[in-house]
Amino acid sequence: MKRTVLCVFISSLVLASCGKDGDTTTPGNSGTITATIDGLPVSFNFNAKARHLTVAGSEAINITGYQGTGSSNDIGITIAKTGGVSAGYYSEIKTTTIGKSALNYRDASTGNTYISHESTTFPSTTTVSEITSTSIKGTFSGDIFLLQSGGVSTTKKTITNGTFVVNF
């Protein structure tokens, strides 16, 4: 179980931190991701898109977006569920009836990465309201914690009002 959680987080981090140089997605035509981070509204609409992948035997979808070109802040949302991702509720706290959700955010100005990590006060969640063969739509929120070389710290950011409408 812990291994699956770790795989979801690692996959989310790896995909969110991939460079944009080889990206063939047309900016502005792929989708939108917006959220409020620590009280400030932010848009991640540059190269906003979703990808299908497999994590520890579960179907997963990774959604990523950037604030702009070059070195800019980026966000990642990963949703995984045995049997496939469908419309519904996903949480970082896995139960037997729902899939797993993870959030990450990279602050380009500091190089800091924040990830979902078993928040006891505001766990990260994602709700998929619509999914088709070409797009996915939903909402997300939760606390994310600073990832450091020694592990995850207690320093956090709070994401609220998160929405996404992106193409595969």
TORTORFI-113574 format. One line per 8 residues: number of its first residue (from 1); for each residue x, y, z of N, C-alpha, C. Coordinates in nm, 3 decimals, padded with zeros to 5 digits. Layout:
BEGIN
NUM	X,Y,Z,X,Y,Z,X,Y,Z  ...;
//
This chain:
BEGIN
1	00.084,-00.119,00.000,00.000,00.000,00.000,00.088,00.126,00.000  00.186,00.133,00.093,00.275,00.249,00.098,00.354,00.261,-00.032  00.388,00.146,-00.093,00.463,00.148,-00.217,00.380,00.211,-00.329  00.250,00.179,-00.334,00.162,00.237,-00.435,00.154,00.388,-00.418  00.139,00.432,-00.294,00.132,00.576,-00.266,00.261,00.643,-00.312  00.374,00.582,-00.278,00.503,00.638,-00.317,00.515,00.645,-00.468  00.473,00.541,-00.538,00.479,00.540,-00.684,00.395,00.650,-00.745  00.276,00.672,-00.691,00.189,00.779,-00.741,00.257,00.914,-00.724;
9	00.314,00.939,-00.607,00.380,01.067,-00.583,00.501,01.084,-00.673  00.583,00.980,-00.685,00.702,00.989,-00.769,00.663,01.014,-00.913  00.565,00.939,-00.963,00.521,00.959,-01.102,00.470,01.101,-01.123  00.394,01.150,-01.027,00.340,01.284,-01.037,00.452,01.387,-01.042  00.551,01.370,-00.955,00.664,01.463,-00.951,00.745,01.458,-01.078  00.774,01.337,-01.127,00.855,01.323,-01.247,00.785,01.386,-01.366  00.657,01.357,-01.383,00.586,01.412,-01.497,00.569,01.562,-01.489  00.546,01.613,-01.369,00.529,01.758,-01.355,00.658,01.833,-01.378;
17	00.771,01.769,-01.352,00.898,01.840,-01.365,00.964,01.819,-01.500  00.900,01.745,-01.591,00.957,01.723,-01.723,00.968,01.856,-01.797  01.072,01.870,-01.877,01.091,01.992,-01.954,00.985,02.007,-02.061  00.968,02.130,-02.109,00.867,02.159,-02.209,00.924,02.163,-02.350  01.056,02.143,-02.364,01.120,02.159,-02.494,01.062,02.071,-02.602  01.035,01.942,-02.573,00.985,01.850,-02.674,00.834,01.844,-02.678  00.768,01.931,-02.609,00.623,01.928,-02.601,00.561,01.980,-02.729  00.471,01.901,-02.787,00.408,01.942,-02.911,00.267,01.997,-02.889;
25	00.225,02.008,-02.764,00.093,02.062,-02.735,00.090,02.210,-02.770  -00.015,02.252,-02.834,-00.030,02.392,-02.870,-00.077,02.470,-02.748  00.003,02.566,-02.700,-00.039,02.644,-02.584,-00.173,02.711,-02.609  -00.259,02.710,-02.507,-00.387,02.775,-02.518,-00.497,02.686,-02.572  -00.462,02.579,-02.642,-00.563,02.490,-02.698,-00.580,02.361,-02.621  -00.497,02.339,-02.521,-00.498,02.210,-02.454,-00.583,02.207,-02.327  -00.604,02.320,-02.263,-00.689,02.320,-02.145,-00.655,02.430,-02.047  -00.723,02.426,-01.932,-00.700,02.525,-01.827,-00.694,02.457,-01.692;
33	-00.609,02.511,-01.606,-00.599,02.470,-01.466,-00.588,02.598,-01.385  -00.677,02.616,-01.289,-00.671,02.732,-01.201,-00.684,02.685,-01.057  -00.630,02.765,-00.964,-00.640,02.734,-00.822,-00.608,02.859,-00.742  -00.640,02.853,-00.615,-00.597,02.955,-00.520,-00.493,02.888,-00.431  -00.371,02.943,-00.431,-00.263,02.886,-00.350,-00.225,02.988,-00.243  -00.244,02.948,-00.119,-00.221,03.038,-00.005,-00.290,03.172,-00.023  -00.414,03.168,-00.073,-00.495,03.287,-00.086,-00.479,03.365,-00.215  -00.385,03.325,-00.302,-00.362,03.396,-00.428,-00.410,03.315,-00.547;
41	-00.493,03.375,-00.634,-00.540,03.302,-00.752,-00.425,03.283,-00.852  -00.416,03.161,-00.908,-00.310,03.127,-01.001,-00.367,03.047,-01.117  -00.315,03.071,-01.239,-00.354,02.994,-01.357,-00.234,02.919,-01.410  -00.255,02.795,-01.448,-00.150,02.710,-01.505,-00.196,02.666,-01.643  -00.216,02.761,-01.733,-00.280,02.734,-01.860,-00.183,02.707,-01.975  -00.054,02.723,-01.953,00.042,02.696,-02.059,00.071,02.545,-02.061  00.050,02.483,-02.176,00.069,02.339,-02.193,-00.008,02.257,-02.090  -00.124,02.303,-02.052,-00.209,02.228,-01.959,-00.267,02.107,-02.032;
49	-00.242,01.987,-01.979,-00.287,01.866,-02.047,-00.292,01.749,-01.951  -00.348,01.638,-01.997,-00.356,01.515,-01.919,-00.289,01.402,-01.996  -00.235,01.305,-01.920,-00.171,01.187,-01.978,-00.221,01.062,-01.907  -00.240,00.955,-01.981,-00.272,00.825,-01.923,-00.140,00.755,-01.889  -00.135,00.686,-01.776,-00.020,00.604,-01.741,-00.064,00.493,-01.647  00.026,00.400,-01.619,-00.003,00.291,-01.527,00.091,00.303,-01.408  00.037,00.297,-01.288,00.116,00.305,-01.165,00.080,00.186,-01.079  00.177,00.100,-01.052,00.158,-00.017,-00.965,00.032,-00.095,-00.999;
57	00.008,-00.117,-01.128,-00.106,-00.195,-01.172,-00.237,-00.120,-01.180  -00.238,00.005,-01.142,-00.359,00.087,-01.148,-00.351,00.182,-01.266  -00.467,00.208,-01.328,-00.469,00.312,-01.430,-00.456,00.445,-01.360  -00.375,00.533,-01.416,-00.357,00.665,-01.357,-00.368,00.771,-01.465  -00.405,00.889,-01.422,-00.407,01.005,-01.510,-00.327,01.115,-01.441  -00.235,01.173,-01.516,-00.155,01.282,-01.464,-00.192,01.408,-01.541  -00.226,01.513,-01.468,-00.266,01.642,-01.526,-00.159,01.743,-01.487  -00.104,01.813,-01.585,00.001,01.911,-01.557,-00.028,02.042,-01.629;
65	00.026,02.149,-01.574,00.016,02.279,-01.637,00.123,02.372,-01.584  00.156,02.473,-01.661,00.261,02.570,-01.627,00.202,02.710,-01.628  00.265,02.800,-01.551,00.219,02.939,-01.550,00.263,03.014,-01.674  00.367,02.969,-01.740,00.416,03.039,-01.859,00.527,02.960,-01.923  00.598,03.026,-02.015,00.708,02.961,-02.085,00.834,02.965,-02.001  00.935,02.892,-02.045,01.063,02.891,-01.974,01.050,02.831,-01.836  01.127,02.881,-01.743,01.122,02.832,-01.605,01.006,02.900,-01.534  00.898,02.826,-01.517,00.781,02.883,-01.451,00.726,02.783,-01.352;
73	00.643,02.832,-01.262,00.577,02.745,-01.165,00.492,02.643,-01.240  00.482,02.522,-01.183,00.396,02.422,-01.244,00.319,02.346,-01.138  00.212,02.283,-01.182,00.127,02.205,-01.093,00.101,02.069,-01.155  00.085,01.969,-01.070,00.053,01.834,-01.115,-00.055,01.772,-01.029  -00.145,01.701,-01.093,-00.252,01.630,-01.024,-00.246,01.487,-01.077  -00.234,01.389,-00.989,-00.234,01.250,-01.031,-00.351,01.179,-00.965  -00.424,01.103,-01.045,-00.539,01.026,-00.997,-00.515,00.882,-01.040  -00.530,00.787,-00.948,-00.510,00.646,-00.981,-00.619,00.561,-00.919;
81	-00.660,00.457,-00.992,-00.762,00.366,-00.940,-00.752,00.232,-01.012  -00.751,00.127,-00.935,-00.755,-00.007,-00.993,-00.885,-00.019,-01.071  -00.874,-00.067,-01.193,-00.993,-00.080,-01.277,-01.020,00.041,-01.363  -00.948,00.149,-01.340,-00.961,00.266,-01.426,-01.020,00.388,-01.358  -00.972,00.503,-01.400,-01.021,00.631,-01.349,-01.153,00.663,-01.416  -01.250,00.703,-01.336,-01.382,00.740,-01.387,-01.429,00.864,-01.310  -01.544,00.917,-01.346,-01.598,01.030,-01.272,-01.618,00.988,-01.127  -01.581,01.077,-01.034,-01.596,01.046,-00.893,-01.496,01.118,-00.807;
89	-01.495,01.081,-00.680,-01.414,01.145,-00.577,-01.288,01.062,-00.550  -01.173,01.130,-00.540,-01.044,01.066,-00.513,-00.975,01.143,-00.401  -00.907,01.071,-00.313,-00.843,01.135,-00.198,-00.701,01.082,-00.180  -00.617,01.163,-00.115,-00.484,01.113,-00.081,-00.494,01.006,00.026  -00.607,01.000,00.096,-00.631,00.897,00.197,-00.712,00.787,00.129  -00.643,00.680,00.090,-00.708,00.573,00.013,-00.796,00.487,00.104  -00.913,00.455,00.051,-01.001,00.358,00.115,-01.025,00.247,00.014  -01.101,00.148,00.051,-01.128,00.039,-00.041,-01.228,00.077,-00.149;
97	-01.298,00.187,-00.132,-01.403,00.223,-00.228,-01.367,00.336,-00.323  -01.259,00.408,-00.295,-01.222,00.518,-00.385,-01.077,00.503,-00.428  -01.040,00.573,-00.533,-00.903,00.570,-00.581,-00.817,00.670,-00.506  -00.697,00.689,-00.554,-00.597,00.773,-00.489,-00.575,00.901,-00.569  -00.552,01.010,-00.498,-00.525,01.139,-00.560,-00.401,01.200,-00.496  -00.321,01.269,-00.575,-00.203,01.338,-00.523,-00.185,01.470,-00.597  -00.140,01.572,-00.526,-00.113,01.703,-00.584,00.034,01.736,-00.565  00.090,01.811,-00.659,00.223,01.867,-00.638,00.232,02.002,-00.706;
105	00.319,02.084,-00.653,00.337,02.220,-00.702,00.486,02.252,-00.693  00.542,02.307,-00.800,00.683,02.348,-00.800,00.691,02.498,-00.816  00.759,02.562,-00.721,00.782,02.706,-00.723,00.915,02.729,-00.793  00.912,02.777,-00.916,01.033,02.793,-00.997,01.129,02.895,-00.938  01.078,02.996,-00.868,01.167,03.100,-00.814,01.255,03.047,-00.701  01.208,02.949,-00.627,01.286,02.893,-00.516,01.337,02.752,-00.546  01.277,02.687,-00.646,01.311,02.548,-00.676,01.243,02.450,-00.582  01.159,02.501,-00.493,01.091,02.414,-00.396,00.975,02.339,-00.460;
113	00.959,02.212,-00.419,00.847,02.130,-00.462,00.764,02.094,-00.340  00.633,02.103,-00.355,00.539,02.070,-00.249,00.452,01.954,-00.298  00.425,01.856,-00.209,00.348,01.738,-00.248,00.242,01.706,-00.144  00.140,01.631,-00.186,00.043,01.575,-00.091,00.119,01.480,00.001  00.086,01.486,00.130,00.154,01.395,00.222,00.074,01.375,00.350  -00.030,01.296,00.342,-00.105,01.252,00.458,-00.145,01.365,00.553  -00.203,01.470,00.497,-00.251,01.580,00.579,-00.363,01.531,00.672  -00.353,01.570,00.797,-00.458,01.532,00.892,-00.563,01.642,00.904;
121	-00.535,01.761,00.852,-00.629,01.872,00.865,-00.703,01.904,00.735  -00.636,01.891,00.619,-00.698,01.924,00.490,-00.636,01.835,00.381  -00.670,01.705,00.383,-00.612,01.611,00.285,-00.643,01.655,00.142  -00.549,01.631,00.052,-00.574,01.666,-00.087,-00.677,01.571,-00.148  -00.767,01.629,-00.226,-00.872,01.553,-00.293,-00.889,01.604,-00.435  -00.940,01.517,-00.519,-00.974,01.552,-00.656,-01.110,01.492,-00.688  -01.195,01.570,-00.750,-01.323,01.518,-00.797,-01.325,01.529,-00.948  -01.339,01.416,-01.015,-01.352,01.414,-01.160,-01.501,01.423,-01.191;
129	-01.541,01.531,-01.255,-01.683,01.549,-01.286,-01.719,01.495,-01.424  -01.618,01.489,-01.513,-01.643,01.439,-01.648,-01.513,01.386,-01.707  -01.520,01.269,-01.770,-01.403,01.214,-01.838,-01.450,01.147,-01.967  -01.381,01.181,-02.076,-01.410,01.121,-02.207,-01.278,01.068,-02.263  -01.282,01.017,-02.383,-01.159,00.968,-02.445,-01.064,01.081,-02.482  -01.113,01.205,-02.484,-01.030,01.317,-02.526,-01.006,01.423,-02.418  -01.081,01.420,-02.306,-01.064,01.525,-02.206,-01.107,01.479,-02.067  -01.068,01.558,-01.968,-01.105,01.533,-01.829,-01.132,01.668,-01.762;
137	-01.233,01.671,-01.674,-01.275,01.795,-01.609,-01.300,01.764,-01.462  -01.263,01.860,-01.374,-01.290,01.839,-01.232,-01.237,01.948,-01.143  -01.231,01.916,-01.013,-01.187,02.011,-00.911,-01.086,01.944,-00.820  -01.007,02.026,-00.746,-00.908,01.973,-00.653,-00.879,02.074,-00.543  -00.829,02.023,-00.429,-00.791,02.110,-00.317,-00.710,02.028,-00.217  -00.651,02.097,-00.120,-00.581,02.028,-00.012,-00.450,02.094,00.027  -00.395,02.046,00.138,-00.263,02.090,00.183,-00.155,02.012,00.110  -00.046,02.081,00.074,00.071,02.017,00.015,00.192,02.062,00.095;
145	00.290,01.973,00.109,00.402,01.996,00.200,00.535,02.000,00.127  00.626,02.083,00.178,00.757,02.103,00.118,00.838,01.974,00.120  00.887,01.935,00.004,00.971,01.817,-00.011,01.116,01.863,00.002  01.188,01.803,00.097,01.328,01.837,00.119,01.413,01.712,00.103  01.545,01.729,00.102,01.633,01.615,00.082,01.614,01.508,00.190  01.576,01.547,00.310,01.554,01.452,00.419,01.413,01.398,00.425  01.327,01.439,00.334,01.188,01.393,00.336,01.092,01.511,00.327  00.971,01.490,00.372,00.867,01.592,00.365,00.865,01.669,00.496;
153	00.863,01.802,00.487,00.863,01.886,00.607,00.719,01.921,00.647  00.708,02.000,00.752,00.575,02.046,00.796,00.538,02.179,00.730  00.631,02.239,00.655,00.603,02.362,00.582,00.503,02.329,00.470  00.394,02.405,00.464,00.290,02.368,00.368,00.235,02.488,00.293  00.166,02.457,00.185,00.084,02.550,00.109,-00.055,02.491,00.104  -00.155,02.577,00.099,-00.293,02.531,00.093,-00.352,02.567,-00.042  -00.405,02.466,-00.109,-00.469,02.485,-00.239,-00.621,02.475,-00.220  -00.692,02.577,-00.268,-00.839,02.576,-00.267,-00.888,02.617,-00.406;
161	-01.015,02.598,-00.430,-01.081,02.642,-00.555,-01.013,02.591,-00.680  -00.947,02.476,-00.676,-00.880,02.423,-00.793,-00.979,02.366,-00.894  -00.958,02.401,-01.021,-01.040,02.347,-01.129,-00.950,02.310,-01.247  -00.991,02.211,-01.325,-00.919,02.176,-01.446,-01.016,02.129,-01.553  -00.984,02.166,-01.675,-01.051,02.117,-01.795,-00.938,02.102,-01.896  -00.895,01.978,-01.918,-00.778,01.955,-02.003,-00.802,01.839,-02.099  -00.726,01.841,-02.209,-00.734,01.736,-02.309,-00.622,01.635,-02.288  -00.646,01.514,-02.338,-00.543,01.409,-02.339,-00.458,01.426,-02.462;
//
